[in-house]
Amino acid sequence: MTFVVTVGLAAAAGFWLDRRMGSLPIFTLLGLAFGLGVGGYWLYLRTAQAPRRGPPS
C-alpha cells in the first residue's frame, strides 16, 4: 500500500506541476520515476530488514 501511495502522490504532484506550467508530460514522468525510485527503495529496505526464517524444525 505504501508503494502505491508513494508512486501515486509523486505522479499526481508531477501532473499538477505540468498543468500549472503547461509542460505536459515532463514533470509527470519525472514524478512517476521519483515515486518508483522512492517506493522501490522503501520496499527494498522493508524486505532486507525482514526477519529471516530458518528451516522448519
PDB file of N, CA, C and O in Angstrom:
ATOM      1  N   MET A   1       0.822  -1.189   0.000  1.00  0.00           N
ATOM      2  CA  MET A   1       0.000   0.000   0.000  1.00  0.00           C
ATOM      3  C   MET A   1       0.873   1.263   0.000  1.00  0.00           C
ATOM      4  O   MET A   1       0.577   2.230  -0.702  1.00  0.00           O
ATOM      5  N   THR A   2       1.939   1.242   0.787  1.00  0.00           N
ATOM      6  CA  THR A   2       2.826   2.400   0.842  1.00  0.00           C
ATOM      7  C   THR A   2       3.456   2.664  -0.518  1.00  0.00           C
ATOM      8  O   THR A   2       3.614   3.819  -0.913  1.00  0.00           O
ATOM      9  N   PHE A   3       3.814   1.613  -1.232  1.00  0.00           N
ATOM     10  CA  PHE A   3       4.408   1.759  -2.555  1.00  0.00           C
ATOM     11  C   PHE A   3       3.435   2.462  -3.503  1.00  0.00           C
ATOM     12  O   PHE A   3       3.816   3.392  -4.213  1.00  0.00           O
ATOM     13  N   VAL A   4       2.195   2.019  -3.511  1.00  0.00           N
ATOM     14  CA  VAL A   4       1.176   2.589  -4.397  1.00  0.00           C
ATOM     15  C   VAL A   4       0.924   4.057  -4.065  1.00  0.00           C
ATOM     16  O   VAL A   4       0.811   4.890  -4.965  1.00  0.00           O
ATOM     17  N   VAL A   5       0.835   4.370  -2.777  1.00  0.00           N
ATOM     18  CA  VAL A   5       0.588   5.752  -2.364  1.00  0.00           C
ATOM     19  C   VAL A   5       1.763   6.643  -2.743  1.00  0.00           C
ATOM     20  O   VAL A   5       1.565   7.760  -3.219  1.00  0.00           O
ATOM     21  N   THR A   6       2.985   6.160  -2.536  1.00  0.00           N
ATOM     22  CA  THR A   6       4.171   6.947  -2.876  1.00  0.00           C
ATOM     23  C   THR A   6       4.222   7.259  -4.364  1.00  0.00           C
ATOM     24  O   THR A   6       4.438   8.405  -4.757  1.00  0.00           O
ATOM     25  N   VAL A   7       4.027   6.249  -5.182  1.00  0.00           N
ATOM     26  CA  VAL A   7       4.057   6.449  -6.638  1.00  0.00           C
ATOM     27  C   VAL A   7       2.905   7.355  -7.074  1.00  0.00           C
ATOM     28  O   VAL A   7       3.091   8.250  -7.898  1.00  0.00           O
ATOM     29  N   GLY A   8       1.727   7.119  -6.523  1.00  0.00           N
ATOM     30  CA  GLY A   8       0.563   7.923  -6.893  1.00  0.00           C
ATOM     31  C   GLY A   8       0.708   9.393  -6.527  1.00  0.00           C
ATOM     32  O   GLY A   8       0.376  10.270  -7.324  1.00  0.00           O
ATOM     33  N   LEU A   9       1.202   9.661  -5.326  1.00  0.00           N
ATOM     34  CA  LEU A   9       1.369  11.057  -4.907  1.00  0.00           C
ATOM     35  C   LEU A   9       2.445  11.769  -5.723  1.00  0.00           C
ATOM     36  O   LEU A   9       2.269  12.927  -6.102  1.00  0.00           O
ATOM     37  N   ALA A  10       3.539  11.096  -5.993  1.00  0.00           N
ATOM     38  CA  ALA A  10       4.603  11.711  -6.784  1.00  0.00           C
ATOM     39  C   ALA A  10       4.136  11.986  -8.212  1.00  0.00           C
ATOM     40  O   ALA A  10       4.433  13.047  -8.762  1.00  0.00           O
ATOM     41  N   ALA A  11       3.417  11.055  -8.812  1.00  0.00           N
ATOM     42  CA  ALA A  11       2.904  11.257 -10.167  1.00  0.00           C
ATOM     43  C   ALA A  11       1.855  12.367 -10.190  1.00  0.00           C
ATOM     44  O   ALA A  11       1.824  13.173 -11.120  1.00  0.00           O
ATOM     45  N   ALA A  12       0.997  12.409  -9.170  1.00  0.00           N
ATOM     46  CA  ALA A  12      -0.019  13.459  -9.097  1.00  0.00           C
ATOM     47  C   ALA A  12       0.621  14.839  -8.924  1.00  0.00           C
ATOM     48  O   ALA A  12       0.162  15.818  -9.512  1.00  0.00           O
ATOM     49  N   ALA A  13       1.679  14.912  -8.117  1.00  0.00           N
ATOM     50  CA  ALA A  13       2.384  16.179  -7.938  1.00  0.00           C
ATOM     51  C   ALA A  13       3.024  16.619  -9.260  1.00  0.00           C
ATOM     52  O   ALA A  13       2.992  17.799  -9.607  1.00  0.00           O
ATOM     53  N   GLY A  14       3.598  15.673  -9.987  1.00  0.00           N
ATOM     54  CA  GLY A  14       4.171  15.990 -11.289  1.00  0.00           C
ATOM     55  C   GLY A  14       3.109  16.446 -12.282  1.00  0.00           C
ATOM     56  O   GLY A  14       3.334  17.383 -13.048  1.00  0.00           O
ATOM     57  N   PHE A  15       1.961  15.789 -12.269  1.00  0.00           N
ATOM     58  CA  PHE A  15       0.867  16.174 -13.159  1.00  0.00           C
ATOM     59  C   PHE A  15       0.365  17.573 -12.818  1.00  0.00           C
ATOM     60  O   PHE A  15       0.102  18.379 -13.710  1.00  0.00           O
ATOM     61  N   TRP A  16       0.234  17.855 -11.533  1.00  0.00           N
ATOM     62  CA  TRP A  16      -0.207  19.184 -11.102  1.00  0.00           C
ATOM     63  C   TRP A  16       0.782  20.248 -11.567  1.00  0.00           C
ATOM     64  O   TRP A  16       0.384  21.299 -12.070  1.00  0.00           O
ATOM     65  N   LEU A  17       2.063  19.971 -11.395  1.00  0.00           N
ATOM     66  CA  LEU A  17       3.092  20.914 -11.812  1.00  0.00           C
ATOM     67  C   LEU A  17       3.079  21.111 -13.330  1.00  0.00           C
ATOM     68  O   LEU A  17       3.261  22.225 -13.820  1.00  0.00           O
ATOM     69  N   ASP A  18       2.863  20.026 -14.063  1.00  0.00           N
ATOM     70  CA  ASP A  18       2.765  20.124 -15.527  1.00  0.00           C
ATOM     71  C   ASP A  18       1.602  21.009 -15.951  1.00  0.00           C
ATOM     72  O   ASP A  18       1.750  21.851 -16.836  1.00  0.00           O
ATOM     73  N   ARG A  19       0.458  20.823 -15.328  1.00  0.00           N
ATOM     74  CA  ARG A  19      -0.718  21.625 -15.696  1.00  0.00           C
ATOM     75  C   ARG A  19      -0.488  23.093 -15.381  1.00  0.00           C
ATOM     76  O   ARG A  19      -0.921  23.971 -16.127  1.00  0.00           O
ATOM     77  N   ARG A  20       0.186  23.356 -14.287  1.00  0.00           N
ATOM     78  CA  ARG A  20       0.465  24.741 -13.898  1.00  0.00           C
ATOM     79  C   ARG A  20       1.449  25.420 -14.842  1.00  0.00           C
ATOM     80  O   ARG A  20       1.326  26.609 -15.137  1.00  0.00           O
ATOM     81  N   MET A  21       2.423  24.652 -15.310  1.00  0.00           N
ATOM     82  CA  MET A  21       3.462  25.234 -16.158  1.00  0.00           C
ATOM     83  C   MET A  21       3.207  25.000 -17.643  1.00  0.00           C
ATOM     84  O   MET A  21       3.912  25.562 -18.481  1.00  0.00           O
ATOM     85  N   GLY A  22       2.223  24.190 -17.983  1.00  0.00           N
ATOM     86  CA  GLY A  22       1.921  23.912 -19.378  1.00  0.00           C
ATOM     87  C   GLY A  22       2.994  23.081 -20.057  1.00  0.00           C
ATOM     88  O   GLY A  22       3.285  23.280 -21.237  1.00  0.00           O
ATOM     89  N   SER A  23       3.581  22.156 -19.324  1.00  0.00           N
ATOM     90  CA  SER A  23       4.691  21.373 -19.871  1.00  0.00           C
ATOM     91  C   SER A  23       4.401  19.872 -19.867  1.00  0.00           C
ATOM     92  O   SER A  23       5.313  19.065 -19.686  1.00  0.00           O
ATOM     93  N   LEU A  24       3.162  19.502 -20.061  1.00  0.00           N
ATOM     94  CA  LEU A  24       2.769  18.092 -20.030  1.00  0.00           C
ATOM     95  C   LEU A  24       3.616  17.280 -20.988  1.00  0.00           C
ATOM     96  O   LEU A  24       3.736  17.744 -22.122  1.00  0.00           O
ATOM     97  N   PRO A  25       4.183  16.207 -20.720  1.00  0.00           N
ATOM     98  CA  PRO A  25       4.187  15.283 -19.591  1.00  0.00           C
ATOM     99  C   PRO A  25       5.524  15.215 -18.856  1.00  0.00           C
ATOM    100  O   PRO A  25       5.782  14.220 -18.178  1.00  0.00           O
ATOM    101  N   ILE A  26       6.370  16.211 -18.959  1.00  0.00           N
ATOM    102  CA  ILE A  26       7.721  16.137 -18.404  1.00  0.00           C
ATOM    103  C   ILE A  26       7.707  15.871 -16.898  1.00  0.00           C
ATOM    104  O   ILE A  26       8.302  14.896 -16.438  1.00  0.00           O
ATOM    105  N   PHE A  27       7.035  16.726 -16.130  1.00  0.00           N
ATOM    106  CA  PHE A  27       7.060  16.577 -14.678  1.00  0.00           C
ATOM    107  C   PHE A  27       6.255  15.372 -14.203  1.00  0.00           C
ATOM    108  O   PHE A  27       6.542  14.805 -13.148  1.00  0.00           O
ATOM    109  N   THR A  28       5.257  14.986 -14.974  1.00  0.00           N
ATOM    110  CA  THR A  28       4.511  13.772 -14.630  1.00  0.00           C
ATOM    111  C   THR A  28       5.434  12.559 -14.706  1.00  0.00           C
ATOM    112  O   THR A  28       5.425  11.709 -13.816  1.00  0.00           O
ATOM    113  N   LEU A  29       6.225  12.486 -15.765  1.00  0.00           N
ATOM    114  CA  LEU A  29       7.156  11.367 -15.896  1.00  0.00           C
ATOM    115  C   LEU A  29       8.257  11.423 -14.846  1.00  0.00           C
ATOM    116  O   LEU A  29       8.654  10.389 -14.310  1.00  0.00           O
ATOM    117  N   LEU A  30       8.749  12.614 -14.549  1.00  0.00           N
ATOM    118  CA  LEU A  30       9.757  12.757 -13.503  1.00  0.00           C
ATOM    119  C   LEU A  30       9.185  12.373 -12.136  1.00  0.00           C
ATOM    120  O   LEU A  30       9.856  11.710 -11.345  1.00  0.00           O
ATOM    121  N   GLY A  31       7.963  12.785 -11.863  1.00  0.00           N
ATOM    122  CA  GLY A  31       7.307  12.417 -10.603  1.00  0.00           C
ATOM    123  C   GLY A  31       7.086  10.922 -10.515  1.00  0.00           C
ATOM    124  O   GLY A  31       7.270  10.325  -9.454  1.00  0.00           O
ATOM    125  N   LEU A  32       6.696  10.318 -11.612  1.00  0.00           N
ATOM    126  CA  LEU A  32       6.497   8.874 -11.646  1.00  0.00           C
ATOM    127  C   LEU A  32       7.814   8.144 -11.389  1.00  0.00           C
ATOM    128  O   LEU A  32       7.859   7.191 -10.612  1.00  0.00           O
ATOM    129  N   ALA A  33       8.881   8.595 -12.043  1.00  0.00           N
ATOM    130  CA  ALA A  33      10.192   7.965 -11.839  1.00  0.00           C
ATOM    131  C   ALA A  33      10.658   8.152 -10.397  1.00  0.00           C
ATOM    132  O   ALA A  33      11.192   7.224  -9.789  1.00  0.00           O
ATOM    133  N   PHE A  34      10.459   9.337  -9.857  1.00  0.00           N
ATOM    134  CA  PHE A  34      10.836   9.602  -8.470  1.00  0.00           C
ATOM    135  C   PHE A  34      10.045   8.714  -7.513  1.00  0.00           C
ATOM    136  O   PHE A  34      10.612   8.135  -6.585  1.00  0.00           O
ATOM    137  N   GLY A  35       8.741   8.608  -7.739  1.00  0.00           N
ATOM    138  CA  GLY A  35       7.892   7.762  -6.891  1.00  0.00           C
ATOM    139  C   GLY A  35       8.287   6.298  -6.969  1.00  0.00           C
ATOM    140  O   GLY A  35       8.297   5.597  -5.957  1.00  0.00           O
ATOM    141  N   LEU A  36       8.610   5.839  -8.169  1.00  0.00           N
ATOM    142  CA  LEU A  36       9.049   4.449  -8.314  1.00  0.00           C
ATOM    143  C   LEU A  36      10.376   4.213  -7.597  1.00  0.00           C
ATOM    144  O   LEU A  36      10.580   3.164  -6.986  1.00  0.00           O
ATOM    145  N   GLY A  37      11.260   5.180  -7.675  1.00  0.00           N
ATOM    146  CA  GLY A  37      12.551   5.050  -7.000  1.00  0.00           C
ATOM    147  C   GLY A  37      12.403   5.026  -5.491  1.00  0.00           C
ATOM    148  O   GLY A  37      12.965   4.158  -4.822  1.00  0.00           O
ATOM    149  N   VAL A  38      11.655   5.970  -4.955  1.00  0.00           N
ATOM    150  CA  VAL A  38      11.461   6.037  -3.507  1.00  0.00           C
ATOM    151  C   VAL A  38      10.671   4.832  -3.011  1.00  0.00           C
ATOM    152  O   VAL A  38      11.020   4.239  -1.990  1.00  0.00           O
ATOM    153  N   GLY A  39       9.617   4.469  -3.721  1.00  0.00           N
ATOM    154  CA  GLY A  39       8.828   3.296  -3.334  1.00  0.00           C
ATOM    155  C   GLY A  39       9.625   2.012  -3.429  1.00  0.00           C
ATOM    156  O   GLY A  39       9.515   1.147  -2.560  1.00  0.00           O
ATOM    157  N   GLY A  40      10.424   1.877  -4.469  1.00  0.00           N
ATOM    158  CA  GLY A  40      11.265   0.692  -4.624  1.00  0.00           C
ATOM    159  C   GLY A  40      12.319   0.608  -3.546  1.00  0.00           C
ATOM    160  O   GLY A  40      12.606  -0.477  -3.039  1.00  0.00           O
ATOM    161  N   TYR A  41      12.901   1.745  -3.186  1.00  0.00           N
ATOM    162  CA  TYR A  41      13.894   1.769  -2.105  1.00  0.00           C
ATOM    163  C   TYR A  41      13.253   1.382  -0.776  1.00  0.00           C
ATOM    164  O   TYR A  41      13.832   0.617  -0.004  1.00  0.00           O
ATOM    165  N   TRP A  42      12.063   1.908  -0.511  1.00  0.00           N
ATOM    166  CA  TRP A  42      11.346   1.557   0.713  1.00  0.00           C
ATOM    167  C   TRP A  42      11.051   0.056   0.748  1.00  0.00           C
ATOM    168  O   TRP A  42      11.217  -0.595   1.780  1.00  0.00           O
ATOM    169  N   LEU A  43      10.617  -0.476  -0.381  1.00  0.00           N
ATOM    170  CA  LEU A  43      10.337  -1.909  -0.451  1.00  0.00           C
ATOM    171  C   LEU A  43      11.598  -2.728  -0.223  1.00  0.00           C
ATOM    172  O   LEU A  43      11.559  -3.741   0.475  1.00  0.00           O
ATOM    173  N   TYR A  44      12.708  -2.306  -0.800  1.00  0.00           N
ATOM    174  CA  TYR A  44      13.981  -2.989  -0.616  1.00  0.00           C
ATOM    175  C   TYR A  44      14.377  -2.989   0.862  1.00  0.00           C
ATOM    176  O   TYR A  44      14.764  -4.024   1.406  1.00  0.00           O
ATOM    177  N   LEU A  45      14.279  -1.834   1.500  1.00  0.00           N
ATOM    178  CA  LEU A  45      14.620  -1.761   2.922  1.00  0.00           C
ATOM    179  C   LEU A  45      13.710  -2.648   3.759  1.00  0.00           C
ATOM    180  O   LEU A  45      14.160  -3.302   4.701  1.00  0.00           O
ATOM    181  N   ARG A  46      12.455  -2.666   3.416  1.00  0.00           N
ATOM    182  CA  ARG A  46      11.477  -3.472   4.170  1.00  0.00           C
ATOM    183  C   ARG A  46      11.793  -4.955   4.047  1.00  0.00           C
ATOM    184  O   ARG A  46      11.718  -5.681   5.038  1.00  0.00           O
ATOM    185  N   THR A  47      12.141  -5.417   2.864  1.00  0.00           N
ATOM    186  CA  THR A  47      12.424  -6.843   2.687  1.00  0.00           C
ATOM    187  C   THR A  47      13.816  -7.198   3.199  1.00  0.00           C
ATOM    188  O   THR A  47      14.033  -8.323   3.651  1.00  0.00           O
ATOM    189  N   ALA A  48      14.761  -6.263   3.137  1.00  0.00           N
ATOM    190  CA  ALA A  48      16.113  -6.546   3.630  1.00  0.00           C
ATOM    191  C   ALA A  48      16.128  -6.640   5.142  1.00  0.00           C
ATOM    192  O   ALA A  48      16.972  -7.339   5.703  1.00  0.00           O
ATOM    193  N   GLN A  49      15.219  -5.957   5.815  1.00  0.00           N
ATOM    194  CA  GLN A  49      15.189  -5.971   7.266  1.00  0.00           C
ATOM    195  C   GLN A  49      14.201  -6.979   7.828  1.00  0.00           C
ATOM    196  O   GLN A  49      14.036  -7.076   9.044  1.00  0.00           O
ATOM    197  N   ALA A  50      13.547  -7.728   6.956  1.00  0.00           N
ATOM    198  CA  ALA A  50      12.590  -8.740   7.416  1.00  0.00           C
ATOM    199  C   ALA A  50      13.336  -9.844   8.149  1.00  0.00           C
ATOM    200  O   ALA A  50      14.435 -10.223   7.744  1.00  0.00           O
ATOM    201  N   PRO A  51      12.757 -10.359   9.210  1.00  0.00           N
ATOM    202  CA  PRO A  51      13.429 -11.446   9.930  1.00  0.00           C
ATOM    203  C   PRO A  51      13.562 -12.690   9.037  1.00  0.00           C
ATOM    204  O   PRO A  51      12.626 -13.077   8.338  1.00  0.00           O
ATOM    205  N   ARG A  52      14.702 -13.277   9.082  1.00  0.00           N
ATOM    206  CA  ARG A  52      14.962 -14.481   8.288  1.00  0.00           C
ATOM    207  C   ARG A  52      14.461 -15.697   9.054  1.00  0.00           C
ATOM    208  O   ARG A  52      14.668 -15.815  10.261  1.00  0.00           O
ATOM    209  N   ARG A  53      13.820 -16.569   8.355  1.00  0.00           N
ATOM    210  CA  ARG A  53      13.317 -17.801   8.976  1.00  0.00           C
ATOM    211  C   ARG A  53      14.180 -18.963   8.543  1.00  0.00           C
ATOM    212  O   ARG A  53      14.502 -19.115   7.364  1.00  0.00           O
ATOM    213  N   GLY A  54      14.539 -19.755   9.480  1.00  0.00           N
ATOM    214  CA  GLY A  54      15.338 -20.935   9.182  1.00  0.00           C
ATOM    215  C   GLY A  54      14.470 -22.073   8.705  1.00  0.00           C
ATOM    216  O   GLY A  54      13.256 -21.922   8.568  1.00  0.00           O
ATOM    217  N   PRO A  55      15.088 -23.215   8.449  1.00  0.00           N
ATOM    218  CA  PRO A  55      14.301 -24.376   8.005  1.00  0.00           C
ATOM    219  C   PRO A  55      13.379 -24.854   9.135  1.00  0.00           C
ATOM    220  O   PRO A  55      13.694 -24.691  10.314  1.00  0.00           O
ATOM    221  N   PRO A  56      12.257 -25.435   8.766  1.00  0.00           N
ATOM    222  CA  PRO A  56      11.308 -25.895   9.799  1.00  0.00           C
ATOM    223  C   PRO A  56      11.960 -26.987  10.669  1.00  0.00           C
ATOM    224  O   PRO A  56      12.710 -27.831  10.179  1.00  0.00           O
ATOM    225  N   SER A  57      11.656 -26.943  11.937  1.00  0.00           N
ATOM    226  CA  SER A  57      12.259 -27.930  12.844  1.00  0.00           C
ATOM    227  C   SER A  57      11.326 -29.071  13.162  1.00  0.00           C
ATOM    228  O   SER A  57      11.692 -29.977  13.911  1.00  0.00           O
TER     229      SER A  57
END
